[in-house]
């Protein structure tokens, strides 16, 4: 915004004269909603993101609020957002939960389903957190939180992507099978044995690798007789 101000000055001959002065204040122009959406798409792609992550990327909380009001951002609950139209795939709930609890890992029935080790479609997202950490309560999407040993929590933990290209943390197929067997009272014994059979049909199946994982996780008493029966 600019305004004109007149200032009276005196020259060396003591003659007064008036100088018009233009004073301007440079106003910051806020980014348009479209450019903010482009920034969010570039930074986060299809995956859900937390408000804090968007703020760290340079987007103001006011802009996020306005984008939610206009429908260009959709709220997934508890400070979690996603660009409208990014798409929700069959495994998108796994990414939503992973974004909400970045220290957690998709496990048990949910991991079996993702790795195609079961025909079951879980009604819950199964998430593991390390013992001693905060155990969240999550209603949407429906989530069961399991507490795993902190010393072996990182074992075979890896990243994967949903069918909508959203990243999340999950246990490897091998660890998922071992976990299903050692925790068959949670997964279901028939489900766990079926997962073992299906795993052994994979080209990358490794009985020795399973046995080593079971030893580290304390699942040998459950894995050994099941594996021997399968291979006999």
FIMARZA-698412 format. One record per residue (C-alpha): residue in one letter; x, y, z. Coordinates in nm, 4 decimals. Each point is the difference from the previous one (the first is absolute). Example, Ala and Ser with C-alpha at 12.3 -4.5 7.8 and 13.67 -1.06 7.14 Angstrom:
REM FIMARZA-698412
['a'; [1.2300; -0.4500; 0.7800]]
['s'; [0.1370; 0.3440; -0.0660]]
***
This chain:
REM FIMARZA-698412
['x'; [0.0000; 0.0000; 0.0000]]
['x'; [0.1403; 0.3438; -0.0963]]
['x'; [-0.0698; 0.3547; 0.1206]]
['x'; [0.1370; 0.3459; -0.0870]]
['x'; [0.1447; 0.2330; 0.2624]]
['x'; [0.1244; 0.3546; -0.0498]]
['x'; [0.3151; 0.1125; 0.1774]]
['x'; [0.1236; 0.3576; 0.0252]]
['x'; [0.3750; 0.0572; -0.0354]]
['x'; [0.2297; 0.3031; -0.0135]]
['x'; [0.2810; 0.0443; -0.2545]]
['x'; [0.3288; 0.1870; 0.0603]]
['x'; [-0.1645; 0.3283; -0.1159]]
['x'; [-0.2671; -0.0273; 0.2708]]
['x'; [-0.2747; -0.0641; -0.2539]]
['x'; [-0.2653; -0.2381; 0.1199]]
['x'; [-0.1388; -0.2555; -0.2384]]
['x'; [-0.2213; -0.3030; 0.0193]]
['x'; [0.1081; -0.3476; -0.1051]]
['x'; [-0.2678; -0.2599; -0.0610]]
['x'; [0.1161; -0.3309; 0.1460]]
['x'; [-0.1500; -0.3359; -0.0859]]
['x'; [0.0096; -0.2411; 0.2897]]
['x'; [-0.0794; -0.3633; -0.0743]]
['x'; [-0.0552; -0.2925; 0.2311]]
['x'; [0.0711; -0.3321; -0.1618]]
['x'; [-0.2728; -0.2386; 0.0919]]
['x'; [0.0650; -0.3702; 0.0009]]
['x'; [-0.2277; -0.1772; -0.2427]]
['x'; [-0.1215; -0.3309; 0.1377]]
['x'; [0.0398; -0.3030; -0.2149]]
['x'; [-0.3100; -0.1026; -0.1893]]
['x'; [-0.1790; -0.3119; 0.1050]]
['x'; [0.0970; -0.1717; -0.3225]]
['x'; [0.3739; 0.0580; 0.0534]]
['x'; [-0.0275; -0.1342; 0.3562]]
['x'; [-0.1753; -0.3122; -0.1292]]
['x'; [0.2774; -0.0443; -0.2578]]
['x'; [0.2584; 0.0297; 0.2769]]
['x'; [-0.1807; -0.2610; 0.2081]]
['x'; [-0.0298; -0.2365; -0.2973]]
['x'; [0.3688; 0.0419; -0.0790]]
['x'; [0.1036; -0.0551; 0.3609]]
['x'; [-0.2355; -0.2812; 0.1051]]
['x'; [-0.1413; -0.1447; -0.3217]]
['x'; [-0.2959; -0.2284; 0.0688]]
['x'; [0.0886; -0.0872; 0.3567]]
['x'; [-0.1746; 0.1385; 0.3070]]
['x'; [0.2003; 0.2544; 0.1977]]
['x'; [-0.0145; 0.1648; 0.3396]]
['x'; [-0.0676; 0.3697; 0.0523]]
['x'; [0.3433; 0.0343; 0.1602]]
['x'; [0.1640; -0.1438; -0.3132]]
['x'; [-0.1809; 0.2517; -0.2213]]
['x'; [0.1046; 0.2863; 0.2273]]
['x'; [0.3615; -0.1210; -0.0150]]
['x'; [-0.0308; 0.0022; -0.3804]]
['x'; [-0.0921; 0.3691; 0.0112]]
['x'; [-0.3807; -0.0062; -0.0075]]
['x'; [-0.1784; 0.2092; 0.2624]]
['x'; [-0.2675; -0.1410; 0.2261]]
['x'; [-0.2448; 0.2655; -0.1258]]
['x'; [0.0524; -0.1158; -0.3584]]
['x'; [-0.0585; -0.3607; 0.1039]]
['x'; [-0.3207; 0.0999; 0.1779]]
['x'; [-0.1294; 0.1860; -0.3067]]
['x'; [0.0846; -0.2908; -0.2282]]
['x'; [-0.1959; -0.2331; 0.2262]]
['x'; [-0.2955; 0.2388; -0.0104]]
['x'; [0.0051; 0.0121; -0.3816]]
['x'; [0.0290; -0.3777; -0.0234]]
['x'; [0.3422; 0.0005; -0.1673]]
['x'; [0.1411; -0.1812; 0.3016]]
['x'; [-0.1809; -0.2804; 0.1766]]
['x'; [0.0410; -0.0618; 0.3701]]
['x'; [0.0718; -0.3580; 0.1036]]
['x'; [-0.0276; 0.0827; 0.3688]]
['x'; [0.2400; 0.0859; 0.2817]]
['x'; [0.2075; 0.2514; -0.1965]]
['x'; [0.0346; -0.2195; -0.3072]]
['x'; [-0.0704; 0.1437; -0.3465]]
['x'; [0.0050; -0.1116; -0.3628]]
['x'; [-0.0331; 0.1861; -0.3287]]
['x'; [-0.3491; -0.0476; -0.1400]]
['x'; [-0.0058; -0.2362; -0.2973]]
['x'; [0.3226; -0.1725; 0.1015]]
['x'; [-0.1987; -0.3207; 0.0044]]
['x'; [-0.0582; -0.2667; 0.2625]]
['x'; [0.1150; -0.3486; -0.0803]]
['x'; [-0.0773; -0.3303; 0.1634]]
['x'; [0.3049; 0.0367; 0.2267]]
['x'; [-0.0267; 0.3759; 0.0565]]
['x'; [-0.1087; -0.0506; 0.3647]]
['x'; [0.3455; -0.1481; 0.0669]]
['x'; [0.1602; 0.3228; -0.1237]]
['x'; [-0.2429; 0.2113; 0.2016]]
['x'; [0.0907; -0.1826; 0.3196]]
['x'; [0.3712; 0.0079; -0.0796]]
['x'; [-0.0151; 0.3766; -0.0494]]
['x'; [-0.1852; 0.0385; 0.3296]]
['x'; [0.2380; -0.2319; 0.1889]]
['x'; [0.3330; 0.0218; -0.1877]]
['x'; [0.1730; -0.2080; 0.2649]]
['x'; [-0.2416; -0.2901; -0.0496]]
['x'; [0.0125; -0.2929; -0.2414]]
['x'; [-0.2813; -0.1774; -0.1849]]
['x'; [-0.0031; -0.3594; 0.1206]]
['x'; [-0.1879; -0.3308; 0.0403]]
['x'; [-0.3273; -0.0301; -0.1984]]
['x'; [0.0468; 0.3318; -0.1808]]
['x'; [0.3511; -0.0934; -0.1084]]
['x'; [-0.1162; -0.3488; -0.1042]]
['x'; [-0.2639; 0.1605; -0.2201]]
['x'; [0.2428; 0.2468; -0.1555]]
['x'; [0.2558; -0.2702; -0.0821]]
['x'; [-0.2740; -0.2259; -0.1416]]
['x'; [0.0610; -0.2653; 0.2638]]
['x'; [-0.3688; -0.0287; 0.0833]]
['x'; [-0.3364; 0.0322; -0.1724]]
['x'; [-0.1379; 0.1773; 0.3038]]
['x'; [-0.0885; 0.3701; -0.0238]]
['x'; [0.0575; 0.1319; 0.3531]]
['x'; [-0.2655; 0.2199; 0.1557]]
['x'; [0.2709; 0.1730; 0.2043]]
['x'; [0.3406; 0.1484; -0.0733]]
['x'; [0.2488; -0.1911; 0.2142]]
['x'; [0.2826; 0.2220; 0.1203]]
['x'; [0.2994; -0.0834; 0.2183]]
['x'; [0.1713; 0.2502; 0.2294]]
['x'; [0.3116; -0.0642; 0.2087]]
['x'; [-0.0419; -0.0751; 0.3684]]
['x'; [0.0548; 0.3129; 0.2070]]
['x'; [-0.1326; 0.2390; -0.2652]]
['x'; [-0.3381; 0.1719; -0.0121]]
['x'; [-0.2804; -0.2395; -0.0881]]
['x'; [-0.2502; 0.2038; -0.2045]]
['x'; [-0.3734; -0.0553; -0.0149]]
['x'; [-0.1275; 0.0361; -0.3581]]
['x'; [-0.3642; -0.0286; -0.1003]]
['x'; [0.0223; 0.0938; -0.3674]]
['x'; [0.1008; -0.2012; -0.1823]]
['x'; [-0.0717; -0.2738; 0.2573]]
['x'; [0.3367; -0.1018; 0.1412]]
['x'; [0.1316; -0.2625; 0.2401]]
['x'; [0.3295; 0.0986; 0.1570]]
['x'; [0.2376; -0.2773; 0.1100]]
['x'; [0.3026; 0.0464; 0.2242]]
['x'; [0.3161; -0.1702; -0.1306]]
['x'; [0.3352; -0.0496; 0.1691]]
['x'; [0.2051; 0.3198; -0.0393]]
['x'; [0.3270; -0.1928; -0.0491]]
['x'; [-0.1238; -0.1814; -0.3122]]
['x'; [-0.2492; 0.2614; -0.1193]]
['x'; [0.2180; 0.1218; -0.2895]]
['x'; [0.0739; -0.3533; -0.1222]]
['x'; [-0.1220; -0.0354; -0.3631]]
['x'; [-0.1817; 0.3358; 0.0196]]
['x'; [-0.0206; 0.1576; -0.3449]]
['x'; [-0.1896; 0.2493; -0.2119]]
['x'; [-0.2651; -0.0932; -0.2557]]
['x'; [-0.2571; 0.1919; -0.2033]]
['x'; [-0.3742; -0.0387; -0.0344]]
['x'; [-0.1782; -0.0493; -0.3312]]
['x'; [-0.0420; 0.3799; -0.0011]]
['x'; [0.3786; 0.0447; 0.0334]]
['x'; [-0.0135; 0.1031; 0.3684]]
['x'; [0.2977; -0.1085; 0.2160]]
['x'; [-0.0271; -0.1764; 0.3347]]
['x'; [0.2025; -0.2205; 0.2367]]
['x'; [-0.0588; -0.3751; 0.0028]]
['x'; [0.1761; -0.3211; 0.0979]]
['x'; [0.1506; -0.2197; -0.2721]]
['x'; [-0.1867; -0.3077; -0.1250]]
['x'; [0.2339; -0.2310; 0.1918]]
['x'; [-0.0400; 0.1795; 0.3311]]
['x'; [-0.3746; 0.0282; -0.0553]]
['x'; [-0.0238; -0.3797; -0.0279]]
['x'; [0.2123; -0.0549; 0.3122]]
['x'; [-0.2060; 0.2557; 0.1923]]
['x'; [-0.3231; -0.1658; -0.1149]]
['x'; [0.1168; -0.3376; 0.1278]]
['x'; [0.1375; 0.1179; 0.3339]]
['x'; [-0.3108; 0.2152; 0.0548]]
['x'; [-0.2492; -0.2424; -0.1513]]
['x'; [-0.2372; 0.0639; 0.2896]]
['x'; [-0.0433; 0.3504; -0.1450]]
['x'; [0.0101; -0.0854; -0.3687]]
['x'; [-0.1708; -0.3387; 0.0012]]
['x'; [0.1908; -0.3283; -0.0285]]
['x'; [-0.1541; -0.0986; -0.3342]]
['x'; [0.0808; 0.3446; -0.1414]]
['x'; [0.3602; -0.0275; 0.1215]]
['x'; [0.0535; -0.3505; -0.1463]]
['x'; [-0.1538; 0.1067; -0.3309]]
['x'; [0.2345; 0.2998; -0.0064]]
['x'; [0.2994; -0.2299; 0.0524]]
['x'; [-0.1082; -0.2236; -0.2880]]
['x'; [-0.0536; 0.2970; -0.2293]]
['x'; [0.3339; 0.1514; 0.1002]]
['x'; [0.1822; -0.3231; -0.0861]]
['x'; [-0.1470; 0.0194; -0.3507]]
['x'; [0.1771; 0.3313; -0.0607]]
['x'; [0.3157; 0.0019; -0.2105]]
['x'; [0.1868; 0.1875; 0.2714]]
['x'; [-0.1095; -0.2365; 0.2774]]
['x'; [0.2784; -0.0898; 0.2406]]
['x'; [-0.0636; -0.2682; 0.2651]]
['x'; [0.3403; 0.0751; 0.1522]]
['x'; [-0.0855; 0.3687; 0.0137]]
['x'; [-0.3300; -0.0767; 0.1720]]
['x'; [0.1771; -0.2187; 0.2552]]
['x'; [0.2522; 0.2748; 0.0777]]
['x'; [-0.2740; 0.2615; 0.0399]]
['x'; [-0.1982; -0.2343; 0.2228]]
['x'; [0.3057; -0.0522; 0.2195]]
['x'; [0.0483; 0.3758; 0.0418]]
['x'; [-0.3698; 0.0628; 0.0635]]
['x'; [-0.0602; -0.2946; 0.2279]]
['x'; [-0.2288; -0.1775; -0.2448]]
['x'; [0.1977; -0.3192; -0.0605]]
['x'; [-0.2306; -0.2299; 0.2026]]
['x'; [-0.2899; 0.0959; -0.2271]]
['x'; [0.1854; 0.0198; -0.3323]]
['x'; [0.2114; -0.3174; 0.0164]]
['x'; [-0.2781; -0.2627; 0.0142]]
['x'; [-0.2144; 0.1896; -0.2530]]
['x'; [0.2916; 0.0296; -0.2435]]
['x'; [0.1024; -0.3639; 0.0454]]
['x'; [-0.3556; -0.1159; -0.0675]]
['x'; [-0.0180; 0.2149; -0.3101]]
['x'; [0.3314; -0.1187; -0.1421]]
['x'; [-0.0448; -0.3696; 0.0835]]
***
